[in-house]
Amino acid sequence: AITALCRHYRIPLVSMRAATYDAVRKGDLTLPDFMLDCKHPGANGHSILAEVVLRRLLTAPDGADSHAACAAGAATPASARAAASPSRTLPSPLYGAAGRQAAATTCARAEHLSPLVSW
């Protein structure tokens, strides 16, 4: 979901999964080596993530798709980003016009909450 959102809005993405996937599949790195649990990196995981972010900031893909390269931890130079999207306006929302109603939320407190909750 995050990858699709970043691709849609042309936002660079750094992916811990993409950076560690091959090493984990080969057995060179195990999840306990860099993760505390299924969502939180440990000390080694933070080091790996810092390296990926640094690589993302310092390197540029050589003719590669910028979104794929970003997911792998590469960087897209500002000039390439500007050329790829000359307009500064955002694209249409990812969920489309019909999704706006579904995306609406309600904030209710106290006595206003009860009618909205089904028991």
C-alpha positions, 0 to 999 in steps of 0.5 A: 500500500505504501509503495503504491501511494508513493508511486502514485504521488511520485514520492521517493521511498526507502524500503527496508524489505527491499534492502534486506530481502535477498540477504534473508532469502539466501540465509546471509541475514536472519530476521532476529539479526536485525528485527526486535519483532515483526515491525521494529528494527533492533540495533543492527536493523537501525544500522542497516536502515541508516545505510539504506537511507544514506545510499538513497540520499547519495546515489542516483539510479543509472537510467533505472525506473526511479520508483523501483530504484527508490524502493531499492534504496537508490536516489533520484537527483533533483533534476531528474525529479523535476524533469519527470514531473514538470507540473507542481500540482498533485495527481488525482487522489489515489482512491478516485472520486467515488472513494471520497465518500468512503474515506469520510470520517466522523468524530464523535464523543460521549452521547454522540458516539452511542448511535454510531456503535452497533452492539 
